[in-house]
Amino acid sequence: MNRLPRRTRIKFCGLTRIEDVAVACALGVDAVGFVFAERSKRRVSPAQVAPLREALDPFVASVALFMDNDAATVREVIDTVRPTILQFHGDEDDAFCASFGLPYLKAVAMGGEGARADDLGARYARATGFLFDSHAAGQVGGSGHAFDWTRIPRDCPRPWLLAGGLHPDNVFEAIRATYCWGVDVSSGIESAPGEKDAAKMHRFVEAVRRADAAVGTIATHDAL
């Protein structure tokens, strides 16, 4: 086995302004998310996002977020925005999520007593990864509230991101507590819904990198 430094992936979600995209790229985040869920306070239209998508640096992934949108809306976003990956937060099944020919993440609602995180690999066999969020089933994310991280399944079959209630002052502990593959933040780096705060964005990334250094290294196969 070789040992490599750990690197938690970072996704900034709910971006609506080109200046926030520029800061995210300068900070070296892995992905930015644009929200097309109808009930979200951070909802944007495909036409609004097109110039933001064009402003992304190479190798910064663009994520299009949906929640029970119809197929025609998803296709319109794909045609206009050309996202790297799709993210679904509603009751969409694997067949629907995979029908657009792009990789997808499936959000898992961890809020409320009805949360179900079992058999994810079977229910979403074609998912590229999962995102554990604090909202309850049927609710929109971005609430700023965390959930009990001990409820995350330990045998998740895909890479997974932690979301819900993360901010610069708790993401260090979140990474150390969960060893998540990635973190997703929205309200925790905002001054208002959809308006990111550059100082909070900086502090969030710095805290993630400190956590990676504290956690240490990960084992890889010699072939890597």
Sine and cosine of phi, psi and omega as CSV:
sin_phi,cos_phi,sin_psi,cos_psi,sin_omega,cos_omega
0.00,0.00,0.65,-0.76,0.18,-0.98
-0.99,-0.12,0.32,-0.95,0.06,-1.00
-0.88,-0.48,0.78,-0.62,0.03,-1.00
-0.85,-0.53,0.50,-0.87,0.06,-1.00
-0.87,0.49,0.64,-0.77,0.05,-1.00
-0.95,0.31,0.61,-0.79,0.08,-1.00
-0.66,-0.75,0.96,-0.29,0.06,-1.00
-0.96,0.26,0.78,-0.63,0.03,-1.00
-0.96,0.29,0.56,-0.83,-0.06,-1.00
-0.84,-0.54,0.78,-0.62,0.11,-0.99
-0.85,-0.53,0.82,-0.57,0.16,-0.99
-1.00,-0.08,0.81,-0.58,-0.09,-1.00
-0.88,-0.47,0.38,-0.92,0.05,-1.00
0.97,0.22,0.53,0.85,0.01,-1.00
-0.98,0.20,0.63,-0.77,-0.01,-1.00
-0.73,-0.68,-0.15,0.99,-0.10,-0.99
-0.82,-0.58,0.60,-0.80,-0.06,-1.00
-0.92,0.38,-0.51,0.86,0.02,-1.00
-0.92,0.39,-0.52,0.85,0.05,-1.00
-0.95,0.30,-0.58,0.82,0.09,-1.00
-0.88,0.48,-0.67,0.75,-0.01,-1.00
-0.89,0.46,-0.68,0.73,0.02,-1.00
-0.91,0.42,-0.69,0.73,0.01,-1.00
-0.85,0.52,-0.69,0.72,0.01,-1.00
-0.92,0.40,-0.66,0.75,0.00,-1.00
-0.89,0.45,-0.51,0.86,0.00,-1.00
-0.99,0.14,-0.15,0.99,0.06,-1.00
0.98,0.20,0.49,0.87,0.05,-1.00
-0.92,0.39,0.35,-0.93,-0.06,-1.00
-1.00,0.10,-0.50,0.87,-0.08,-1.00
-0.42,-0.91,0.46,-0.89,0.15,-0.99
-0.81,-0.58,0.58,-0.82,-0.07,-1.00
-0.91,-0.41,0.64,-0.77,0.06,-1.00
-0.88,-0.48,0.77,-0.64,-0.18,-0.98
-0.99,-0.15,0.83,-0.55,0.05,-1.00
-0.91,-0.42,0.14,0.99,0.06,-1.00
-0.91,0.42,0.74,-0.67,-0.17,-0.99
-0.90,0.44,-0.54,0.84,-0.09,-1.00
-1.00,-0.09,0.09,1.00,-0.06,-1.00
-0.99,0.17,0.60,-0.80,0.09,-1.00
-0.94,0.34,-0.25,0.97,-0.03,-1.00
-0.95,-0.30,0.29,0.96,-0.05,-1.00
-0.89,0.45,0.66,-0.75,0.06,-1.00
-0.77,-0.64,0.30,-0.96,0.04,-1.00
-0.99,-0.13,0.35,-0.94,0.07,-1.00
-0.83,0.56,-0.63,0.78,0.00,-1.00
-0.91,0.42,-0.60,0.80,0.04,-1.00
-0.91,0.42,-0.61,0.80,-0.11,-0.99
-0.99,0.15,-0.42,0.91,-0.08,-1.00
-0.78,0.63,-0.76,0.65,0.03,-1.00
-0.93,0.36,-0.49,0.87,0.06,-1.00
-0.92,0.39,-0.66,0.76,0.04,-1.00
-0.88,0.47,-0.65,0.76,0.00,-1.00
-0.92,0.39,-0.42,0.91,-0.04,-1.00
-0.99,0.14,-0.13,0.99,-0.03,-1.00
-0.93,0.37,0.63,-0.78,0.11,-0.99
-0.94,0.34,0.37,-0.93,0.11,-0.99
-0.85,0.52,0.59,-0.80,0.05,-1.00
0.96,0.28,0.09,1.00,0.19,-0.98
-1.00,-0.09,0.90,-0.44,-0.09,-1.00
-0.97,0.26,0.57,-0.82,0.10,-0.99
-0.96,-0.28,0.77,-0.63,-0.07,-1.00
-0.90,-0.45,0.81,-0.59,0.05,-1.00
-0.98,-0.19,0.86,-0.51,-0.12,-0.99
-0.97,-0.24,0.77,-0.64,-0.02,-1.00
-0.78,-0.62,0.37,-0.93,0.12,-0.99
-0.57,-0.82,0.99,-0.13,0.01,-1.00
0.86,0.51,0.48,0.88,0.15,-0.99
-0.94,0.33,0.43,-0.90,0.03,-1.00
-0.98,0.19,0.26,-0.97,-0.09,-1.00
-0.88,0.47,-0.58,0.81,-0.02,-1.00
-0.90,0.44,-0.63,0.78,0.03,-1.00
-0.91,0.41,-0.69,0.73,0.02,-1.00
-0.87,0.49,-0.68,0.73,-0.01,-1.00
-0.92,0.40,-0.62,0.79,0.04,-1.00
-0.88,0.48,-0.68,0.73,0.03,-1.00
-0.89,0.46,-0.69,0.73,0.00,-1.00
-0.88,0.47,-0.69,0.73,-0.03,-1.00
-0.92,0.39,-0.60,0.80,-0.09,-1.00
-1.00,0.02,-0.66,0.75,-0.14,-0.99
-1.00,-0.10,-0.47,0.88,-0.06,-1.00
0.82,0.57,0.84,0.54,-0.03,-1.00
-0.93,0.36,0.41,-0.91,0.06,-1.00
-0.97,0.24,-0.61,0.79,-0.10,-1.00
-0.51,-0.86,0.48,-0.88,0.04,-1.00
-0.97,-0.23,0.46,-0.89,0.02,-1.00
-0.69,-0.72,0.81,-0.59,-0.10,-1.00
-0.89,-0.45,0.77,-0.64,-0.07,-1.00
-0.92,-0.39,-0.01,1.00,-0.09,-1.00
-0.97,-0.25,-0.60,-0.80,-0.02,-1.00
-1.00,-0.06,0.29,0.96,-0.02,-1.00
-0.87,0.50,0.64,-0.77,0.06,-1.00
-1.00,-0.09,0.09,-1.00,-0.07,-1.00
-0.87,0.49,-0.64,0.76,-0.03,-1.00
-0.88,0.48,-0.68,0.73,0.02,-1.00
-0.92,0.40,-0.75,0.66,-0.07,-1.00
-0.87,0.49,-0.60,0.80,-0.08,-1.00
-1.00,0.04,-0.10,1.00,-0.14,-0.99
-0.97,0.24,-0.14,0.99,-0.10,-1.00
-0.99,-0.13,-0.01,1.00,0.08,-1.00
0.97,0.25,0.30,0.95,0.04,-1.00
-0.83,-0.56,0.44,-0.90,0.10,-0.99
-0.86,0.50,0.49,-0.87,0.02,-1.00
-0.63,-0.77,0.50,-0.87,0.16,-0.99
-0.97,-0.25,0.63,-0.78,0.09,-1.00
-0.93,-0.37,0.85,-0.52,0.07,-1.00
-0.98,0.22,0.62,-0.78,0.01,-1.00
-0.90,-0.44,0.89,-0.45,-0.03,-1.00
-0.96,0.27,0.90,-0.43,-0.06,-1.00
-0.98,-0.22,-0.01,1.00,0.03,-1.00
-1.00,0.04,0.52,-0.85,0.02,-1.00
0.99,0.11,0.30,-0.95,-0.08,-1.00
-0.96,0.29,-0.31,0.95,-0.06,-1.00
-1.00,0.04,0.14,0.99,-0.04,-1.00
-0.87,0.49,0.68,-0.74,0.00,-1.00
-0.74,-0.67,0.90,-0.44,-0.03,-1.00
-0.84,-0.54,0.27,0.96,0.00,-1.00
-1.00,0.00,0.40,-0.92,0.10,-1.00
0.82,0.57,0.55,0.83,-0.03,-1.00
-0.88,0.47,-0.66,0.75,-0.03,-1.00
-0.88,0.48,-0.57,0.82,0.01,-1.00
-0.98,0.21,-0.66,0.75,-0.06,-1.00
-0.96,0.28,-0.51,0.86,-0.02,-1.00
-0.76,-0.65,0.92,0.40,-0.13,-0.99
-0.90,0.44,-0.46,0.89,-0.06,-1.00
-0.98,-0.19,0.13,0.99,0.03,-1.00
-0.92,0.39,0.66,-0.75,0.10,-0.99
-0.96,0.27,-0.54,0.84,0.00,-1.00
-0.19,-0.98,0.02,-1.00,-0.02,-1.00
-0.80,-0.60,0.37,-0.93,0.04,-1.00
-0.74,-0.67,0.89,-0.46,0.00,-1.00
-1.00,-0.04,0.91,-0.42,-0.11,-0.99
-0.86,-0.51,0.30,-0.95,-0.14,-0.99
-1.00,0.02,-0.14,0.99,-0.03,-1.00
-0.95,0.30,0.43,-0.90,0.07,-1.00
-0.99,0.15,0.32,-0.95,0.01,-1.00
-0.83,0.56,0.74,-0.67,0.00,-1.00
1.00,0.04,-0.13,0.99,0.01,-1.00
-0.98,-0.21,0.42,-0.91,0.03,-1.00
-0.99,0.14,0.59,-0.81,0.03,-1.00
-0.97,0.24,-0.20,-0.98,0.01,-1.00
0.98,0.19,0.39,0.92,-0.06,-1.00
-0.98,0.19,-0.37,0.93,-0.06,-1.00
1.00,0.05,0.08,1.00,-0.01,-1.00
-0.97,-0.23,0.60,-0.80,0.02,-1.00
-1.00,-0.08,0.18,-0.98,0.10,-0.99
-0.81,-0.58,0.08,-1.00,-0.02,-1.00
-0.96,0.29,0.95,-0.31,-0.10,-1.00
-0.91,0.41,-0.32,0.95,0.01,-1.00
-0.94,0.34,-0.21,0.98,0.01,-1.00
-0.99,0.11,-0.11,0.99,0.02,-1.00
-0.92,0.39,0.77,-0.64,-0.01,-1.00
-0.90,0.44,0.70,-0.71,-0.06,-1.00
-0.98,0.17,-0.22,0.98,-0.04,-1.00
-0.92,-0.39,0.57,0.82,0.00,-1.00
-0.85,0.53,0.79,-0.62,-0.13,-0.99
-0.99,0.16,-0.08,1.00,-0.03,-1.00
-0.72,-0.69,0.27,-0.96,0.16,-0.99
-0.83,0.55,0.57,-0.82,-0.04,-1.00
-0.64,-0.77,0.49,-0.87,0.01,-1.00
-0.94,-0.35,0.56,-0.83,0.09,-1.00
-0.99,-0.14,0.74,-0.67,0.01,-1.00
-0.65,-0.76,0.19,-0.98,0.06,-1.00
0.99,-0.11,0.97,-0.24,0.09,-1.00
0.97,0.24,0.19,0.98,0.03,-1.00
-0.98,0.17,0.57,-0.82,0.04,-1.00
-0.39,-0.92,0.10,-0.99,-0.09,-1.00
-0.86,0.52,-0.41,0.91,-0.08,-1.00
-1.00,-0.02,-0.15,0.99,0.01,-1.00
-0.80,-0.60,-0.11,0.99,-0.06,-1.00
-0.93,0.37,-0.52,0.86,0.06,-1.00
-0.85,0.53,-0.77,0.63,-0.02,-1.00
-0.93,0.37,-0.56,0.83,0.01,-1.00
-0.88,0.48,-0.68,0.73,0.00,-1.00
-0.93,0.37,-0.68,0.73,0.01,-1.00
-0.91,0.41,-0.51,0.86,-0.05,-1.00
-0.99,0.14,-0.51,0.86,-0.15,-0.99
-0.92,-0.40,-0.33,0.94,-0.11,-0.99
0.81,0.59,0.63,0.78,-0.02,-1.00
-0.90,0.44,0.45,-0.89,0.05,-1.00
-0.95,0.30,-0.56,0.83,-0.01,-1.00
-0.45,-0.90,0.25,-0.97,0.06,-1.00
-0.82,-0.58,0.55,-0.84,-0.03,-1.00
-0.80,-0.60,0.81,-0.59,-0.07,-1.00
-0.73,-0.68,0.61,-0.79,0.05,-1.00
-0.72,-0.70,-0.98,0.20,-0.06,-1.00
-0.90,0.43,-0.45,0.90,-0.05,-1.00
-0.93,0.37,-0.15,0.99,0.05,-1.00
-0.83,-0.56,0.48,0.88,-0.08,-1.00
-0.92,-0.39,0.41,-0.91,0.23,-0.97
-0.98,-0.18,-0.38,0.92,0.08,-1.00
-0.35,-0.94,0.36,-0.93,-0.03,-1.00
-0.80,0.60,0.86,-0.51,0.01,-1.00
1.00,0.07,-0.12,0.99,0.00,-1.00
-0.91,-0.41,0.94,-0.33,-0.07,-1.00
-0.99,0.13,0.44,-0.90,0.01,-1.00
-0.96,-0.28,0.89,-0.45,-0.11,-0.99
-0.86,0.51,-0.64,0.77,-0.01,-1.00
-0.91,0.42,-0.66,0.75,0.04,-1.00
-0.92,0.39,-0.60,0.80,0.04,-1.00
-0.87,0.49,-0.71,0.70,0.05,-1.00
-0.86,0.50,-0.75,0.66,-0.05,-1.00
-0.90,0.44,-0.59,0.81,0.01,-1.00
-0.90,0.44,-0.75,0.66,0.00,-1.00
-0.89,0.47,-0.67,0.74,0.02,-1.00
-0.87,0.49,-0.66,0.75,-0.01,-1.00
-0.92,0.40,-0.61,0.79,0.05,-1.00
-0.89,0.45,-0.69,0.72,-0.02,-1.00
-0.93,0.38,-0.58,0.82,0.08,-1.00
-0.90,0.43,-0.63,0.77,0.02,-1.00
-0.90,0.43,-0.66,0.75,0.03,-1.00
-0.87,0.49,-0.67,0.74,0.01,-1.00
-0.91,0.41,-0.58,0.82,-0.02,-1.00
-0.96,0.29,-0.61,0.79,0.00,-1.00
-0.94,0.35,-0.60,0.80,0.10,-1.00
0.97,-0.25,-0.73,-0.68,-0.14,-0.99
-0.92,-0.39,0.22,-0.98,0.08,-1.00
-0.85,-0.53,0.48,-0.88,0.01,-1.00
-1.00,0.08,0.65,-0.76,0.08,-1.00
-0.74,-0.67,0.35,-0.94,0.05,-1.00
-0.94,0.35,0.50,-0.87,-0.03,-1.00
-0.84,0.54,-0.49,0.87,-0.02,-1.00
-0.91,0.41,-0.37,0.93,0.02,-1.00
-0.99,0.12,0.00,0.00,0.00,0.00
